[in-house]
Amino acid sequence: MIKKSQFFYLRSSLKFLLLFPLGCSSSNDKGFTSFAVPKEAESEFQLSEIAKSVEYISLETSEASYLSLVQDVKSYKDRLYVVDFPGRILVFDKDGKFIQQIGVEGEGPGEFHNLSSFTIDDDSKTLLVASGRRLISYSLDNEYITEKTFPFFIDYIEIIDKSINLVAGEDGVKSGDKFVNQRSLFKINSDLEIVDSIPLIYREMNEQTGASYPYKNFISTIEEEKYIYTPVLTNESIIRDTLFKIDGLVLNPSTKLDFAPPLLNKDGNKLILIKNMILSKNFLICEYNREGKNMFFIGDRRNDSSINLNNGISIDNGETVVLRPLDLSQDQFYFVKTYNYSDVSEEELNPMIGIVILN
């Protein structure tokens, strides 16, 4: 009999923020858009009110395919690639039938215990996995190809202009009497060599402090356009409220969130912590924390409407979910429906994946 771990039931996304010691919109003629985000949240809002369609996929439950916490989902061809926290990639068909696990757990070549991000390169038909400082390449048939170790920790992988791009850096690097946390967008060639980079974050601090959040949605892809938001999840005195468009080696401001005050506490630290900011064809979605509360904002890029919610958006069984990107060019997102139990058995099943296209 398969039993879920207690970790599965940690429903508040703030609890997955891992600290470690070391309303309306406006635009101008340049295409820059801003959304006003009120302090107060609406009590509840149903996904069905803004959904064009919703499809549920029940993922097969077995000893090999058992999931504890769905960290990421990608759709490619007729398959779903599901990341189980902290580091397995399980492949299912579109009916939810389990196919295989990518790679194996371990320390050897082609093996990994955890991952921070993965992507699929359609041109080379390879799957790329970021595990710590390592970038590992597999064929879509699950054959290990190669890997490389970099001098930085890889947070995120994305294919931009048919080349590999890494959001990566270091935390707690000693610099004089300060400690530096830094991130850059590194462009990688087919030989896994760095060919260029764009600085993203450089922070000097008095103490070694870093933070990680398992749901990493740094880069939004809308057809040929790419947008990036790089979160800073530690204390600081500014609100990083702008999403940027990637134009070659230049980052141009694209979309800003105007949060209602107060923005800082009495110590001068931010009260608002943005964990993800995602842009799709017609919507902006932001997952953030305000004064200890998990918040979820949806803004419509076509008009002045927006929704600001506690925790997430409600689905048919009263559960609150967070929408995460699947195909942003089509306004398609996924969510995890954790309630998926049998009425006649104590066995607990894998969660369902909901796939929604917003209207």
HUURDA-V28267 format. One record per residue. N is the residue number from 1. RES is the residue in one small letter. PHI is phi in degrees with one decimal (none if undefined). Layout:
n-><N & N>
res-><RES & RES>
phi-><PHI & PHI>
//
This chain:
n-><1 & 2 & 3 & 4 & 5 & 6 & 7 & 8 & 9 & 10 & 11 & 12 & 13 & 14 & 15 & 16 & 17 & 18 & 19 & 20 & 21 & 22 & 23 & 24 & 25 & 26 & 27 & 28 & 29 & 30 & 31 & 32 & 33 & 34 & 35 & 36 & 37 & 38 & 39 & 40 & 41 & 42 & 43 & 44 & 45 & 46 & 47 & 48 & 49 & 50 & 51 & 52 & 53 & 54 & 55 & 56 & 57 & 58 & 59 & 60 & 61 & 62 & 63 & 64 & 65 & 66 & 67 & 68 & 69 & 70 & 71 & 72 & 73 & 74 & 75 & 76 & 77 & 78 & 79 & 80 & 81 & 82 & 83 & 84 & 85 & 86 & 87 & 88 & 89 & 90 & 91 & 92 & 93 & 94 & 95 & 96 & 97 & 98 & 99 & 100 & 101 & 102 & 103 & 104 & 105 & 106 & 107 & 108 & 109 & 110 & 111 & 112 & 113 & 114 & 115 & 116 & 117 & 118 & 119 & 120 & 121 & 122 & 123 & 124 & 125 & 126 & 127 & 128 & 129 & 130 & 131 & 132 & 133 & 134 & 135 & 136 & 137 & 138 & 139 & 140 & 141 & 142 & 143 & 144 & 145 & 146 & 147 & 148 & 149 & 150 & 151 & 152 & 153 & 154 & 155 & 156 & 157 & 158 & 159 & 160 & 161 & 162 & 163 & 164 & 165 & 166 & 167 & 168 & 169 & 170 & 171 & 172 & 173 & 174 & 175 & 176 & 177 & 178 & 179 & 180 & 181 & 182 & 183 & 184 & 185 & 186 & 187 & 188 & 189 & 190 & 191 & 192 & 193 & 194 & 195 & 196 & 197 & 198 & 199 & 200 & 201 & 202 & 203 & 204 & 205 & 206 & 207 & 208 & 209 & 210 & 211 & 212 & 213 & 214 & 215 & 216 & 217 & 218 & 219 & 220 & 221 & 222 & 223 & 224 & 225 & 226 & 227 & 228 & 229 & 230 & 231 & 232 & 233 & 234 & 235 & 236 & 237 & 238 & 239 & 240 & 241 & 242 & 243 & 244 & 245 & 246 & 247 & 248 & 249 & 250 & 251 & 252 & 253 & 254 & 255 & 256 & 257 & 258 & 259 & 260 & 261 & 262 & 263 & 264 & 265 & 266 & 267 & 268 & 269 & 270 & 271 & 272 & 273 & 274 & 275 & 276 & 277 & 278 & 279 & 280 & 281 & 282 & 283 & 284 & 285 & 286 & 287 & 288 & 289 & 290 & 291 & 292 & 293 & 294 & 295 & 296 & 297 & 298 & 299 & 300 & 301 & 302 & 303 & 304 & 305 & 306 & 307 & 308 & 309 & 310 & 311 & 312 & 313 & 314 & 315 & 316 & 317 & 318 & 319 & 320 & 321 & 322 & 323 & 324 & 325 & 326 & 327 & 328 & 329 & 330 & 331 & 332 & 333 & 334 & 335 & 336 & 337 & 338 & 339 & 340 & 341 & 342 & 343 & 344 & 345 & 346 & 347 & 348 & 349 & 350 & 351 & 352 & 353 & 354 & 355 & 356 & 357 & 358 & 359>
res-><m & i & k & k & s & q & f & f & y & l & r & s & s & l & k & f & l & l & l & f & p & l & g & c & s & s & s & n & d & k & g & f & t & s & f & a & v & p & k & e & a & e & s & e & f & q & l & s & e & i & a & k & s & v & e & y & i & s & l & e & t & s & e & a & s & y & l & s & l & v & q & d & v & k & s & y & k & d & r & l & y & v & v & d & f & p & g & r & i & l & v & f & d & k & d & g & k & f & i & q & q & i & g & v & e & g & e & g & p & g & e & f & h & n & l & s & s & f & t & i & d & d & d & s & k & t & l & l & v & a & s & g & r & r & l & i & s & y & s & l & d & n & e & y & i & t & e & k & t & f & p & f & f & i & d & y & i & e & i & i & d & k & s & i & n & l & v & a & g & e & d & g & v & k & s & g & d & k & f & v & n & q & r & s & l & f & k & i & n & s & d & l & e & i & v & d & s & i & p & l & i & y & r & e & m & n & e & q & t & g & a & s & y & p & y & k & n & f & i & s & t & i & e & e & e & k & y & i & y & t & p & v & l & t & n & e & s & i & i & r & d & t & l & f & k & i & d & g & l & v & l & n & p & s & t & k & l & d & f & a & p & p & l & l & n & k & d & g & n & k & l & i & l & i & k & n & m & i & l & s & k & n & f & l & i & c & e & y & n & r & e & g & k & n & m & f & f & i & g & d & r & r & n & d & s & s & i & n & l & n & n & g & i & s & i & d & n & g & e & t & v & v & l & r & p & l & d & l & s & q & d & q & f & y & f & v & k & t & y & n & y & s & d & v & s & e & e & e & l & n & p & m & i & g & i & v & i & l & n>
phi-><none & -93.7 & -118.4 & -78.3 & -75.2 & -62.4 & -61.3 & -62.1 & -91.9 & -76.4 & -84.0 & -77.2 & -65.9 & -62.7 & -69.5 & -92.3 & -81.1 & -95.0 & -90.6 & -139.9 & -69.9 & 164.2 & none & -145.6 & -131.0 & -147.9 & -143.2 & -113.2 & -73.4 & -96.3 & 87.5 & -78.9 & -120.3 & -128.7 & -121.7 & -82.2 & -114.1 & -71.2 & -72.3 & -85.7 & -108.1 & -69.7 & -66.1 & -165.7 & -149.5 & -86.7 & -57.0 & -60.4 & -74.4 & -125.5 & -95.2 & -78.2 & -156.3 & -136.1 & -124.1 & -110.0 & -121.4 & -84.0 & -80.3 & -55.3 & -104.8 & -152.7 & -61.2 & -79.8 & -110.4 & -64.1 & -111.5 & -97.7 & -150.7 & -75.0 & -98.0 & -159.8 & -139.5 & -129.4 & -107.8 & -145.1 & 56.2 & -105.4 & -130.7 & -109.6 & -105.0 & -115.2 & -91.7 & -101.9 & -60.5 & -99.0 & -173.6 & -122.7 & -111.9 & -107.5 & -108.0 & -125.2 & -82.9 & -71.0 & -95.3 & 92.0 & -74.8 & -70.7 & -109.0 & -168.7 & -107.3 & -82.0 & 68.9 & -135.0 & -78.9 & 160.7 & -110.7 & -81.3 & -57.0 & 78.7 & -109.0 & -156.2 & -100.8 & -146.5 & -145.1 & -104.0 & -167.7 & -152.4 & -150.2 & -117.4 & -92.5 & -67.5 & -66.2 & -90.9 & 54.1 & -125.3 & -112.4 & -111.4 & -119.1 & -99.2 & -132.9 & 66.0 & -94.5 & -100.5 & -115.7 & -115.1 & -115.5 & -128.5 & -76.6 & -70.2 & -91.7 & 72.9 & -99.2 & -65.4 & -106.2 & -164.1 & -158.2 & -146.4 & -101.5 & -104.7 & -84.5 & -150.8 & -86.9 & -92.6 & -89.4 & -156.8 & -126.6 & -154.0 & -93.2 & -127.9 & 51.7 & 64.9 & -128.5 & -76.8 & -125.5 & -120.0 & -91.2 & -153.3 & 172.9 & -137.0 & -118.9 & 72.5 & -78.7 & -68.0 & -141.6 & 64.7 & -97.3 & -116.5 & -123.4 & -111.6 & -108.8 & -143.0 & -138.3 & -140.0 & -99.6 & -99.2 & -96.6 & -119.9 & -89.4 & -66.8 & -89.8 & 62.6 & -107.1 & -73.1 & -114.5 & -169.3 & -155.3 & -126.5 & -63.4 & -116.6 & -135.7 & -141.4 & -128.3 & -100.7 & -133.8 & -80.7 & -129.3 & -76.5 & -142.2 & -144.0 & -152.5 & -139.2 & -132.4 & -67.2 & -91.2 & -104.2 & -128.1 & -70.9 & -115.0 & -104.6 & -112.9 & -124.0 & 55.2 & -90.4 & -93.0 & -126.2 & -128.1 & -136.5 & -130.9 & -111.2 & -75.1 & -118.7 & -104.2 & -113.8 & -62.7 & -161.7 & -100.7 & -129.1 & -102.5 & -85.7 & -112.3 & -123.3 & -97.9 & -114.1 & -91.5 & -89.7 & -117.7 & 63.5 & -103.2 & -120.7 & -107.1 & -110.0 & -56.3 & -122.0 & -140.5 & -125.0 & -104.3 & -98.5 & -79.8 & -67.0 & -68.8 & -80.0 & -103.8 & -125.1 & -88.3 & -66.7 & -89.9 & 84.9 & -96.1 & -64.3 & -95.8 & -119.6 & -120.5 & -87.3 & -96.1 & -151.3 & -131.4 & -122.2 & -115.2 & -118.5 & -54.7 & -123.4 & -136.6 & -116.0 & -124.6 & -130.7 & -107.0 & -146.1 & -123.5 & -127.5 & 51.4 & 86.7 & -107.9 & -78.2 & -126.7 & -143.4 & -117.6 & -125.8 & -117.1 & -90.5 & -72.8 & -89.3 & -152.1 & -97.8 & -88.9 & -157.5 & -133.8 & -119.4 & -127.0 & -79.2 & 71.1 & 170.9 & -102.5 & -86.6 & -111.2 & -62.8 & -95.5 & 87.4 & -73.6 & -102.0 & -129.4 & -109.4 & -86.0 & -126.7 & -68.6 & -126.8 & -138.1 & -70.5 & -66.0 & -109.0 & 56.1 & -103.9 & -132.0 & -121.2 & -145.6 & -109.3 & -95.8 & -75.2 & -79.9 & -155.4 & -106.2 & -82.2 & -77.4 & -117.3 & -144.7 & -83.6 & -65.5 & -102.4 & -93.8 & -60.2 & -66.1 & -95.7 & -98.7 & -95.5 & -116.1 & -123.0 & -110.3 & -78.8 & -90.9>
//
